[in-house]
Amino acid sequence: MAGFDDEERERIRADLLRAGEDLFVQYGPKRATITDVTDAVGVSKPIFYRFFDSKAEFYVAILRRRNEAFARETRSELEDVATPYEGLKRLLYRYKSHLEENPLVRRSLTREHYRDVFRNVPPELLRELQEESVPDVLPLVRSLQERSDGRFAEYDPATVLGVLETVGLQVAQRAGDDDGAADYDQVMSLLISSLARGLTADTYQAPG
């Protein structure tokens, strides 16, 4: 990119992504504008469009950045698990925390969100947006399956990913409802333990 060296390009792109995420969380992707983002970073709109073709593509990049961080951190946490049950349980809890701590990712789980924010997005980019709403944990699932000598190893990893989305929908539905916080924690604990135990039933080892 003419005018910037590699280090400057990397810094500007990272600054844009951070500012965009902050503004999208604060005002929502529909209300926050590209001008808001460039003003926050101190660059012009033409500079922004040298990095991203559209607001929707920018949004994809923000989701991808968050979800890549989730996958990277979770991979590290799963390295020392003793059983597939413990690994899957830890993965589900990490995903729960990921959504609770990242409202932009959490909101992206519903189709209505995209229809409201990106009404004129091409179908292929809309599919990409929806795919980026869930982190790429298939390699993590496969890694856990390789450590299993039971039925869990035989499941299609995409089926296990569907279980992850079940947890995500529970978190998304609860968002903003503080009245049932205690019940929510108990429900999620039971849900995650039950899902992990059910998928690894023939390899499950009770703690202690």
Stockholm file with secondary structure:
# STOCKHOLM 1.0

chainA/1-208         MAGFDDEERERIRADLLRAGEDLFVQYGPKRATITDVTDAVGVSKPIFYRFFDSKAEFYVAILRRRNEAFARETRSELEDVATPYEGLKRLLYRYKSHLEENPLVRRSLTREHYRDVFRNVPPELLRELQEESVPDVLPLVRSLQERSDGRFAEYDPATVLGVLETVGLQVAQRAGDDDGAADYDQVMSLLISSLARGLTADTYQAPG
#=GR chainA/1-208 SS CTTCCHHHHHHHHHHHHHHHHHHHHHHCTTTCCHHHHHHHHTCCHHHHHHHCSSHHHHHHHHHHHHHHHHHHHHHHHTTTCSSHHHHHHHHHHHHHHHHHHCHHHHHTTSHHHHHHHCTTCCHHHHHHHHHHTSCCCHHHHHHHHHTCCSGGGGSCHHHHHHHHHHHHHHHHHHTTCCTTHHHHHHHHHHHHHHHHHHHTTTTCCCCC
#=GC SS_cons         CTTCCHHHHHHHHHHHHHHHHHHHHHHCTTTCCHHHHHHHHTCCHHHHHHHCSSHHHHHHHHHHHHHHHHHHHHHHHTTTCSSHHHHHHHHHHHHHHHHHHCHHHHHTTSHHHHHHHCTTCCHHHHHHHHHHTSCCCHHHHHHHHHTCCSGGGGSCHHHHHHHHHHHHHHHHHHTTCCTTHHHHHHHHHHHHHHHHHHHTTTTCCCCC
//
